């Protein structure tokens, strides 16, 4: 494998389970990085060929400003910069088909099985990040007059954009994870919305929609944050949680944007 002030983002299709592929993915408690297993380009070879670890760096208003990554190849002696692979798997369907999102616990198992020993801690893994990939950004759309939900101090909108790759099983898993009320029995509305979920955190209220974009060429999670006051502490962790759930269901995150 070959800044502005930013916050950490403490924010695919399923390969054959032959060899040391772990079981169904679940979010490991305390994990703040994104983990993937990479299968060989030769379908006859069983088991993972490597590991990819990523993190989105978020700006002051929780938009992604950079994607950092590092990778390890089975039998390798060191972790290496994986920026080119990270970019490639978001644009090349062939690379994307070789990648599956998993939890840190699953990577710990695979890393030991492939002879790597104990998986380094997350701060150590961050030390292997190099330049990373800067993400294009623009100022959020400011509506005039500002549209604030009645009874709240501020209303914001965010979009987490994902590549294609959500199969029916992954969609069912995601709808269940978020206890979403599906639209038209899981099919998209004319606006592409597949399901909607809501949550209150303190006095803040959050609504998010799972949406197909371009007849399924991409997906997004569109989050509306109704803030009761000037504090926005809950937004970052929720964006991280939503991104992780979608990644473990089979999608690959591309960026996080503030829309308004």
N, C-alpha and C positions, 0 to 999 in steps of 0.2 A: 504494500500500500504506500503505495507511495503517498483612536477610539474616543468615542465619546464615552461619558460616564455610563457604565452599563451594570445591570444587575444579572445575577445568574438566572437561568431559566427554571430554577427549582420550582421551574415551571412544571402489505407484502403477502405476500401470499405465504401460506403455510407450506414449508417444505416437507418432504418425506421424513417420517420419524425414525427411519432406519439409523442404526448406530446410536451415538450418545445424544441425540436430540432430546431435550427435556419435554415434560408434559405441558399442558395448557398454561399459558402465561398468566401471571398474577403480579400485582404491584408489590414489591418488597418494601416493607416499612423502612423509612429513613433514606430511601434511594432518591437521589436528586439528579442523576444523569440518565441519559437514554441509551439503552443497550440493544444491540442487534447481533444475531448470529448470521454468518455468511456461509452458504453451502458452496461446494465446488462447482466450477463451470462444467465439469464432467459428471453427468447425471449418474454414471455407473459407480462413482465413488460415494461411499456411505459416510454420513456424519458431517459436522461442520468443518469448513476450511479455515475459518477465522472468526474474529470478534471485532465489532465496531462499537465505539463509545462516543456519544455526542452530547453537546449541550448548546442550547440557544442562550446567548447573552441578551438581556432585555434592557431597553433604555428607560429613562425616567418615567415614562407613561406606559410602560409594559409592552411596547412594540419590540420585536426582535431586531437587533442591529448586527448580530454576527452569529455564525454557526461554527463552533469549534468541534474538532473530532480527533480521535486517535484510533489506531487499529493494531491488531495482533494477529499474525498468521500462525496456524498450527505448526508446531516445531520451531517457531521463531525464538530468538533470544531477547528481542526487545520490542517495545511498542514504538510505532512510527506514525508520522503525520498521515492522516487519511482524508485530507481536504478534497482531493481529486475524486476519490471514491464516493464521498458524501455528496458532492455535486452531481456525479454521474448517476447515482442510483435514483435521483429525483427527476432525471430527464431521459434515462435509458431504460426501457421496459425490460430488457434482458438482464441488466444488473439488478433492477428492482425485484425481479422474480427470484433472485438468489438470496434475498434478505428477509429475515423475519424478526419482528420486534419481540423482545423477551424482557423478563425482569432481571435485576442484578443477581438474585438467588440462582436463577437458571444459568447465568453466565459463570457464576462461581463454580457450579457443578461441571460445566463443559471445560472451563479453563483447567481445573484439576485433572479431568479425564484426558485432556490432550497434552498433559505433561507440563503445564505452566506453573503448577503449585497453587499457592494462595493468591487469589485475585487482589491486586493492589487496592488500597482504600481510595475513595473518590477524590480526595485532595491530591493524592499521588498521581492518579489518572489525569487530573487537570494539569499537572506539571508536564505531561507529555503533549498537551496541546501546543501547536505552534502558531502560525499567523492566523489561521482560520479563514472563513469566507465572510466578507462583509455583505450584508443584505441591503438591497435598495430600500429606501424609506421615504415617506413623504409626510407632510404635516396632516394630522387628522382633519377630516371634513368638518368645518365649523358651520353648523346650521344657523341661519339668521332669520327670525329670532331663534334663540336656542330652544330646543325641544327637551324640556325636563319633565319627567313623569310627575304628575300631580302628587304632592306630599313628600317629594324628595328634594335634596339639595342639588344633586347633579346626576345626569344620565350620560353614560358612555357606551360606545359600541366597539366591539373587537371582533376580528375574524381570524380564526386559526385555519390556515389553508393546508390541504393535504393532497398528495398524489392519489391517483386511482388505485384500486386494489382491494376494495372491500367486497368480499364475496358474501353470499347469503348467510352463511354461518356467522361470519364476522359482524354483519349487520344485526342479526338477531342478538348476538352477544352484547353489542353496544347499546341497542335499545333496552335490553334488560338491565345492563349495568346502570344506566341513567334513569331507569324506570320511566322511559319516555312514552308519552301518548302518541302512538304512530298515526300518521296521516294516511288515509286510504289503505289500511292494512299493510303498511310498510313501504308502499310505493310513493314516489314523490308527487307533490302537488305541482300545479303549473309553475310555481315559483321555485321548485326544486326542494321544498322542505319535506323531509321524511319523518321527523319527530321533534317534539318540543319537551323541555324539562324545566323545572323551576326549583329554586332553593333560596331560603333566607339564611343569612349569616349575620348574627346580631340584628341590627336594625336595617341592614342593607338587603336588597332583593336582587336576585339574579335569574335571568331567563336565557336559555340557549337552545338553538335550533341546529339540527343536523341537516345539511343541505347538499344535494347533488348539484354540481356545476358542469355545464356543457354536456348534458346527456350522460353524466357519469364519468367524464374525462378527468374530473377532479372532485373533491369533496371539501366542505368547510364546516366548521362549528362557529356559528355566529352568536356571540355573547352580548347581551344587554345588561349593563350594571347600573342599577338604581341605588345611588349612594345617599344615605341619610344625612351625612355630614361631609366635612372636608377630607377625612381620612379615607385612603384607598387601599389599606393594607390587605384586604381580602382578595383583591383582584389577582395578584401574582400567583398565590397558591392555587386559586381556582383554575386559572389558565393552565398551570402546570398539571393539575389533576385531569382536566379535560383532554389535554394533549396526550398524556400518558395512556388514558383509557382508550382513545382512538388508535394510538400506536399499537397497543397490545391486541386490539381487534383486527389489525392488519393494514392500517393506513400509515403513511410516512409523512410526518409534518414537514412543510416547506417553509412557512414563515408565520409570524403572528403580527397582525397589524391593528392599530387603533383606527377605526373608521370615523368616529366622531367623539 
